């Protein structure tokens, strides 16, 4: 399906008027567009009664919409997104004043809106900056004012609750320190967040949003060894491993399980979290507790996660501890393969150094990887010159 290249409704209104002029001037190209995209093209062309509404329908269908109304709604929604991205509060207010339905409009046009966790998103969902820069880009400085405006123009509890989940897993909102203020606004509007929900901290800590996790902890969210490890709280990890009696008085702490199988699983998960978060001291301590470094979560070992996330010091520690290099992840990739893929697709500053460190440590280089390694080296050389 073709997607509109512009977002200006006036632009398409002008195009419709131009097409109508071309039809009335009997230009063959204009009639061909009518034939291809108007469901009643034969009668329209035979009787010559083509109106503005007919050419508007043609434009809408050329852009993948069944009607001009649906096309217009989509364009206004896109204008709303642009206003959010620009931090243009007055333009957004004007759009909502003229089109009150816009606050509740659910978009299902475009790759990110058709499938996955952002399908059917509203304007409110865009305040989370999740998914990242692909939609709104960097959140504007006045994102809280924008959120307040959207809430005032048409808040729905279901939409508010889902926006909270987007904020909990938004690395951008976490970095900017706006995740919890935005969540507070949504809660004031009628949305809900259960601060005592078991595993609540898994959401931000699994999505590079540690500042959000820390604020949730300050508000009373329950913390277990996985969370302590991901946040680099080595003293707390040690106390949990040793089942320190002093922990019993802190109701916000979830102790390590007394079931050996479950405790082993929790320690492994803590190791994954430490590797993902670059918490090198914690990861090394857990290895000393007998955690299996070849165990996998989500099809990856802790070593894969450390390489993927660009944590050079953690990678060096794992090499020093003789953790196997050639374990295969769910994508049939070794640690080096994962690092190469990540350097191109989700690059971090230390990925080139990690790749060179792994190669120096004897990591196997598959034949088709040399061109990617050489390109990374050329980039690094160009960047340093």
MOQUIWO-V937463 format. One record per backbone hydrogen bond with DSSP energy under -0.5 kcal/mol. CO is the residue of the C=O (numbers start at 0). NH is the residue of the N-H. E is the energy in kcal/mol with one decimal. If there is no record, write none. Layout:
co=CO nh=NH e=E
co=CO nh=NH e=E
//
This chain:
co=6 nh=8 e=-0.7
co=7 nh=11 e=-1.3
co=8 nh=12 e=-2.1
co=9 nh=13 e=-2.3
co=10 nh=14 e=-2.0
co=11 nh=15 e=-2.1
co=12 nh=16 e=-1.9
co=13 nh=17 e=-2.3
co=14 nh=18 e=-2.5
co=15 nh=19 e=-2.2
co=16 nh=20 e=-2.0
co=17 nh=21 e=-2.2
co=18 nh=22 e=-2.3
co=19 nh=23 e=-2.5
co=20 nh=24 e=-1.5
co=21 nh=26 e=-2.6
co=22 nh=25 e=-1.9
co=26 nh=29 e=-0.6
co=26 nh=30 e=-1.8
co=27 nh=31 e=-2.2
co=28 nh=32 e=-1.7
co=29 nh=33 e=-1.7
co=30 nh=34 e=-2.5
co=31 nh=35 e=-2.2
co=32 nh=36 e=-1.7
co=33 nh=37 e=-2.3
co=36 nh=38 e=-0.5
co=37 nh=40 e=-1.5
co=39 nh=43 e=-2.0
co=40 nh=44 e=-2.6
co=41 nh=45 e=-2.6
co=42 nh=46 e=-2.3
co=43 nh=47 e=-1.4
co=43 nh=48 e=-0.6
co=47 nh=49 e=-0.8
co=48 nh=50 e=-0.6
co=50 nh=54 e=-1.6
co=51 nh=55 e=-2.3
co=52 nh=56 e=-1.8
co=53 nh=57 e=-1.7
co=54 nh=58 e=-2.3
co=55 nh=59 e=-2.4
co=56 nh=60 e=-2.7
co=57 nh=61 e=-2.4
co=58 nh=62 e=-1.3
co=59 nh=64 e=-2.7
co=60 nh=63 e=-1.3
co=66 nh=70 e=-1.8
co=67 nh=71 e=-2.9
co=68 nh=72 e=-2.4
co=69 nh=73 e=-2.0
co=70 nh=74 e=-2.3
co=71 nh=75 e=-2.3
co=72 nh=76 e=-2.1
co=73 nh=77 e=-2.5
co=74 nh=78 e=-2.0
co=75 nh=79 e=-1.9
co=76 nh=80 e=-2.1
co=77 nh=81 e=-2.3
co=78 nh=82 e=-2.1
co=79 nh=83 e=-2.0
co=80 nh=84 e=-2.7
co=81 nh=85 e=-2.1
co=82 nh=86 e=-0.6
co=82 nh=87 e=-2.4
co=83 nh=86 e=-0.9
co=86 nh=88 e=-1.4
co=87 nh=91 e=-2.0
co=88 nh=92 e=-2.5
co=89 nh=93 e=-2.5
co=90 nh=94 e=-2.2
co=91 nh=95 e=-2.2
co=92 nh=96 e=-2.4
co=93 nh=97 e=-2.4
co=94 nh=98 e=-1.6
co=98 nh=101 e=-2.3
co=99 nh=102 e=-1.0
co=100 nh=103 e=-1.7
co=100 nh=104 e=-0.6
co=101 nh=104 e=-0.7
co=104 nh=106 e=-0.6
co=106 nh=119 e=-1.2
co=106 nh=120 e=-0.6
co=109 nh=112 e=-1.0
co=109 nh=113 e=-1.2
co=110 nh=113 e=-0.7
co=110 nh=114 e=-1.2
co=112 nh=119 e=-1.6
co=115 nh=118 e=-1.5
co=117 nh=120 e=-1.2
co=120 nh=106 e=-2.7
co=121 nh=125 e=-0.6
co=122 nh=125 e=-1.3
co=123 nh=126 e=-1.7
co=124 nh=127 e=-1.2
co=125 nh=128 e=-1.0
co=127 nh=172 e=-0.6
co=128 nh=131 e=-0.6
co=130 nh=134 e=-0.7
co=131 nh=134 e=-1.0
co=131 nh=135 e=-0.7
co=131 nh=136 e=-0.8
co=139 nh=142 e=-1.5
co=141 nh=145 e=-2.1
co=142 nh=146 e=-2.5
co=143 nh=147 e=-2.3
co=144 nh=148 e=-2.1
co=145 nh=149 e=-2.4
co=146 nh=150 e=-2.5
co=147 nh=151 e=-2.1
co=148 nh=152 e=-1.3
co=150 nh=153 e=-0.9
co=150 nh=154 e=-0.8
co=155 nh=159 e=-2.6
co=156 nh=160 e=-3.0
co=157 nh=161 e=-2.0
co=158 nh=162 e=-2.1
co=159 nh=163 e=-1.8
co=160 nh=164 e=-1.6
co=161 nh=165 e=-1.9
co=162 nh=166 e=-2.2
co=163 nh=167 e=-2.5
co=164 nh=168 e=-1.1
co=166 nh=169 e=-1.3
co=168 nh=170 e=-0.7
co=169 nh=173 e=-1.6
co=170 nh=174 e=-2.5
co=171 nh=175 e=-2.2
co=172 nh=176 e=-0.6
co=172 nh=177 e=-2.0
co=172 nh=178 e=-1.3
co=173 nh=176 e=-0.8
co=177 nh=181 e=-2.3
co=178 nh=182 e=-2.3
co=179 nh=183 e=-2.7
co=180 nh=184 e=-1.7
co=181 nh=185 e=-2.1
co=182 nh=186 e=-2.5
co=183 nh=187 e=-2.3
co=184 nh=188 e=-1.4
co=185 nh=189 e=-0.7
co=185 nh=190 e=-2.7
co=186 nh=189 e=-1.1
co=192 nh=194 e=-1.0
co=193 nh=196 e=-1.6
co=194 nh=221 e=-0.5
co=196 nh=199 e=-1.8
co=198 nh=201 e=-1.5
co=198 nh=202 e=-0.6
co=199 nh=202 e=-1.2
co=199 nh=203 e=-0.6
co=200 nh=204 e=-2.1
co=201 nh=205 e=-1.7
co=203 nh=206 e=-1.5
co=203 nh=208 e=-2.1
co=204 nh=207 e=-0.5
co=208 nh=212 e=-1.5
co=209 nh=213 e=-2.6
co=210 nh=214 e=-1.9
co=211 nh=215 e=-2.2
co=212 nh=216 e=-2.2
co=213 nh=217 e=-2.2
co=214 nh=218 e=-1.2
co=215 nh=220 e=-2.6
co=216 nh=219 e=-1.7
co=222 nh=253 e=-2.9
co=223 nh=227 e=-2.3
co=224 nh=228 e=-2.2
co=225 nh=229 e=-2.2
co=226 nh=230 e=-1.7
co=227 nh=232 e=-2.8
co=228 nh=231 e=-1.4
co=231 nh=233 e=-1.8
co=232 nh=236 e=-2.3
co=233 nh=237 e=-2.7
co=234 nh=238 e=-2.1
co=235 nh=239 e=-2.3
co=236 nh=240 e=-2.6
co=237 nh=241 e=-2.4
co=238 nh=243 e=-2.7
co=239 nh=242 e=-0.7
co=243 nh=246 e=-1.5
co=244 nh=247 e=-1.3
co=245 nh=248 e=-0.8
co=246 nh=249 e=-1.6
co=248 nh=250 e=-0.9
co=249 nh=252 e=-1.5
co=251 nh=222 e=-2.7
co=252 nh=254 e=-0.7
co=257 nh=259 e=-0.6
co=258 nh=262 e=-3.1
co=259 nh=263 e=-2.3
co=260 nh=264 e=-1.8
co=261 nh=265 e=-2.3
co=262 nh=266 e=-2.3
co=263 nh=267 e=-2.0
co=264 nh=268 e=-2.3
co=265 nh=269 e=-2.2
co=266 nh=270 e=-2.1
co=267 nh=271 e=-2.3
co=268 nh=272 e=-2.4
co=269 nh=273 e=-2.4
co=270 nh=274 e=-2.4
co=271 nh=275 e=-2.7
co=272 nh=276 e=-2.2
co=273 nh=277 e=-0.5
co=273 nh=278 e=-2.9
co=274 nh=277 e=-0.7
co=277 nh=279 e=-1.5
co=278 nh=282 e=-2.4
co=279 nh=283 e=-2.5
co=280 nh=284 e=-2.2
co=281 nh=285 e=-2.4
co=282 nh=286 e=-1.9
co=283 nh=287 e=-1.8
co=284 nh=288 e=-0.7
co=285 nh=288 e=-0.7
co=285 nh=290 e=-1.7
co=286 nh=289 e=-1.8
co=290 nh=292 e=-0.7
co=291 nh=294 e=-1.5
co=296 nh=299 e=-1.0
co=298 nh=329 e=-2.7
co=299 nh=296 e=-2.6
co=300 nh=304 e=-2.1
co=301 nh=305 e=-2.5
co=302 nh=306 e=-2.3
co=303 nh=307 e=-2.8
co=304 nh=308 e=-2.7
co=305 nh=309 e=-0.6
co=305 nh=310 e=-2.4
co=306 nh=309 e=-0.8
co=309 nh=311 e=-1.1
co=310 nh=314 e=-2.1
co=311 nh=315 e=-2.6
co=312 nh=316 e=-2.1
co=313 nh=317 e=-2.4
co=314 nh=318 e=-2.1
co=315 nh=319 e=-2.4
co=316 nh=320 e=-2.0
co=317 nh=322 e=-2.6
co=318 nh=321 e=-1.8
co=324 nh=334 e=-1.4
co=328 nh=331 e=-2.1
co=332 nh=328 e=-2.2
co=333 nh=337 e=-2.5
co=334 nh=338 e=-2.3
co=335 nh=339 e=-2.5
co=336 nh=340 e=-2.4
co=337 nh=341 e=-2.7
co=338 nh=342 e=-2.1
co=339 nh=343 e=-1.1
co=340 nh=343 e=-0.7
co=340 nh=344 e=-2.3
co=341 nh=345 e=-2.2
co=347 nh=350 e=-1.8
co=349 nh=353 e=-2.5
co=350 nh=354 e=-2.5
co=351 nh=355 e=-2.2
co=352 nh=356 e=-2.3
co=353 nh=357 e=-2.5
co=354 nh=358 e=-2.2
co=355 nh=359 e=-2.4
co=356 nh=360 e=-1.4
co=357 nh=362 e=-2.4
co=358 nh=361 e=-1.6
co=363 nh=365 e=-0.7
co=365 nh=368 e=-2.2
co=365 nh=369 e=-0.5
co=366 nh=369 e=-0.9
co=368 nh=372 e=-2.5
co=369 nh=373 e=-2.9
co=370 nh=374 e=-1.8
co=371 nh=375 e=-2.2
co=372 nh=376 e=-2.2
co=373 nh=377 e=-2.4
co=374 nh=378 e=-2.4
co=375 nh=379 e=-2.4
co=376 nh=380 e=-2.4
co=377 nh=381 e=-2.6
co=378 nh=382 e=-2.3
co=379 nh=383 e=-1.4
co=380 nh=384 e=-0.8
//
